[in-house]
């Protein structure tokens, strides 16, 4: 039984659809056989709500380097151990965005879909989604830190070709030129959403230690995350 050649796990509202579209421009890189970017199955297998075969059968050994990118996997408690069992060798890809801006984008998406008054439910999930350092530690403990490839969205946007090329090399394919790197993804949020008094400042206080740990423990350049330094 085969398994994904690459596994994207997060973070939600951090450009993962855009990056996956670029990644799969390579003729030898693709998604699961159902064509979905997000399978939403790892945590369901871990929770006993889906069979492992339902996930693994999507990634046959057919010469295509198939993978998936479910952003919610980064924050799901059962996903790391499940990935360690079902996806034992593939690089684990993470794309992180300024957590305050990520939160705002999630709220805008919820408003776009008509689910925000004034927050999508549950707000605790959206707040927890920005605790990147804690989530990365859980994944590293399960799959091994050496398998994790963590990128900062704001830096990737400056040179997508280099960032995608590095991932292609991890997957085991030679880089090719990218096209349409500025094309917006279909998951873009359109609605307006305004901060309630004090919320942005509270998030900055909560996320600042997380950003410091990302810089110190993971060597990430998060200097572009305004308000967290």
C-alpha positions, 0 to 999 in steps of 0.5 A: 500500500502506498502513501503520500509523497508529500504532506502539507499540514498548515496553516489555515489562511496562510496561502496554502491553496496558492502554494499547492497550485504552484507546487502541482505545476510540476508535471510529476507532482500531483494531488490524490486520485480524487483531485482534492487539495484537502483530504480532511482524513488524517484526523478522522482516521486518528479519531476512528471515524475513517479507515486508513485505506480510505486515505492511503488508496488515494496515493497509488504508486503510479509514477506521480508524486502525489500529496495533499495539503489539509491546513487544519491538520496542523492544529488537530490533536490526533493528526501528528501520530496518525501521520507518523503511522500512515505517512512514514517518509514524506516531507511534511510541509508547513506554511505560516502567516502572521498569526494576527493577519491569519486570524483576520483572514479567517474572520473575513472568510467566515463573513464571506460565507455568512457565518460571522456575528461577530465571530465564526464558531468556535472562536477558540479554534481560530485563536488556537490556530495561531499558536504555531510553535506549540503545534510544530512541537507536537508534530516534530515529536511525532514525525521527527523534526528532520522531516518538517519543512517550515516556511513563512508565507510573507517570505515565500511571496517574495521569491515563490520560484525558490521556495517551490523549487526547494520543496520539489527537491525535497520531493525528489524532482528537478525544478521547472519554471513556474507560471502565473505565480501571482494568480489569486486562489479560489479560497480568497475571502471577499467580505469586510471584517472589522476588529472589535476593540482590544481584540487585535492587541490581545492576540498580539500579546498571546502570539508574541511568545510563539513568534519568538520561539519560531525565530529561536527554535526553528530559525524562521525569519518572522520579522515581517510579522508586525506587532509581534516584536 
